[in-house]
Amino acid sequence: MLTEHEIEFRVRYHEADAMGFVHHANYFKFFEMGRIELLRANGGDYARMEREGLFVVVVKAECRFQKPARFDDVLRLRTRVARITEAKIEHEYELFRGSERLALGRVTLAVVNRQGEVQAVPDWLKLLPAADPAGAASAGSGSGR
């Protein structure tokens, strides 16, 4: 299974501020697109988790902005499963315009039930990215390109 996946998209007008730069909050929306598409590329989906009464919530989000993205830029986002623990999933992100890296990100998700109580990551989800039980994603998985 894939531990890494890439998507390409164009920055829309409403994602930029008055100066034409992508607003910093939108980088986290891009990261969410990346992790949803990584899950989808592996045959999973959030709807299945919701049917099982499980939800993923962001418990930590980081972004290192290196260069600004602008309206109408075509961007490439690489999303990687960095680690899966008993109740958390960590993703790492690299955002590019061509070969130029614009941002690095990391988001930690926790699995909770409808009451917000921490739950174990479902077995089927642990298997999707072929994660090592010790926490590091398995080597040798291909890229989703």
C-alpha positions in Angstrom: 0.0 0.0 0.0 1.0 3.6 -0.5 2.6 5.6 2.3 3.1 8.6 0.1 0.8 10.3 -2.5 1.0 13.4 -4.6 -1.8 15.7 -5.9 -1.6 18.7 -8.2 -4.0 21.7 -8.0 -4.3 25.3 -9.0 -4.6 28.0 -6.3 -8.0 29.6 -6.6 -8.7 33.3 -6.3 -10.5 33.0 -2.9 -7.5 31.2 -1.4 -5.3 34.3 -1.8 -5.3 37.5 0.2 -5.5 41.1 -1.1 -1.8 40.9 -2.0 -2.2 37.8 -4.1 -0.5 35.5 -1.7 -2.1 32.3 -0.4 -3.5 33.0 3.1 -1.6 31.0 5.7 -4.7 29.2 6.9 -5.3 27.7 3.5 -2.1 25.6 3.7 -3.9 23.5 6.3 -6.8 23.0 3.9 -4.3 21.9 1.3 -2.8 19.4 3.8 -6.3 18.0 4.5 -6.9 17.5 0.7 -3.6 15.6 0.6 -4.4 13.2 3.4 -7.9 12.6 2.1 -6.5 11.7 -1.3 -3.8 9.5 0.2 -6.5 7.6 2.1 -8.7 7.4 -1.0 -5.7 6.1 -3.1 -5.4 3.3 -0.6 -9.1 2.3 -0.9 -10.1 3.9 2.4 -12.5 6.7 3.2 -13.6 8.8 6.1 -17.3 7.9 5.5 -16.5 4.3 6.6 -15.0 5.6 9.9 -18.0 7.7 10.5 -20.3 4.7 9.9 -18.3 2.9 12.6 -18.7 5.9 14.9 -15.1 7.0 14.7 -13.8 10.4 13.7 -10.3 11.9 13.2 -9.6 15.2 14.8 -6.5 17.4 14.4 -4.6 17.6 17.7 -1.4 19.2 16.4 -0.7 21.2 13.2 2.6 22.7 12.1 3.7 24.5 8.9 7.0 26.0 8.0 6.5 28.6 5.3 9.5 28.9 3.0 8.2 30.8 0.0 4.8 32.2 -0.8 2.3 30.6 -3.1 0.2 32.9 -5.2 -3.1 33.0 -6.9 -3.2 30.8 -10.1 0.0 28.9 -9.2 -0.1 25.2 -10.0 1.1 23.4 -6.9 2.1 19.9 -6.1 1.5 18.5 -2.6 3.3 15.4 -1.4 1.6 13.7 1.6 3.3 11.0 3.6 2.2 8.9 6.5 5.0 9.5 9.0 3.7 7.4 11.9 0.8 5.5 13.3 0.4 4.8 17.0 -2.4 3.2 18.9 -4.6 6.2 18.7 -2.9 8.8 16.4 -1.9 9.2 12.8 0.9 11.6 11.8 1.3 13.0 8.3 4.1 15.0 6.8 3.6 17.4 3.8 5.8 19.1 1.2 4.3 21.7 -1.0 6.0 22.6 -4.3 5.6 25.0 -7.2 7.6 23.2 -9.9 10.7 22.0 -8.2 10.7 24.9 -5.7 9.6 23.8 -2.2 7.2 26.4 -0.6 6.2 24.8 2.7 6.7 21.9 5.0 3.9 20.6 7.3 3.1 18.0 9.9 -0.3 17.2 11.2 -1.2 14.8 14.0 -4.7 13.3 14.1 -6.4 11.5 16.9 -9.2 9.0 16.6 -12.2 9.7 18.8 -15.8 8.5 19.1 -18.9 10.7 19.0 -18.4 11.7 22.6 -14.8 12.9 21.8 -13.2 10.0 23.7 -9.9 8.7 22.3 -10.2 5.4 20.5 -7.8 3.0 18.9 -6.9 3.5 15.2 -9.1 0.8 13.4 -7.1 -2.2 12.2 -8.3 -1.7 8.6 -6.8 1.9 8.7 -3.5 0.7 10.2 -3.2 -1.7 7.3 -3.8 0.9 4.5 -0.5 2.6 4.7 1.4 -0.6 5.6 2.6 1.0 8.8 5.2 -0.6 11.0 3.7 -1.5 14.4 6.6 0.4 16.1 5.3 3.6 14.6 7.4 4.3 11.5 5.9 3.7 8.0 7.2 0.7 6.2 10.0 1.3 3.7 9.6 0.1 0.1 6.0 1.3 -0.5 5.7 3.2 -3.7 4.7 6.7 -4.4 1.2 7.5 -5.4 2.4 9.5 -8.4 
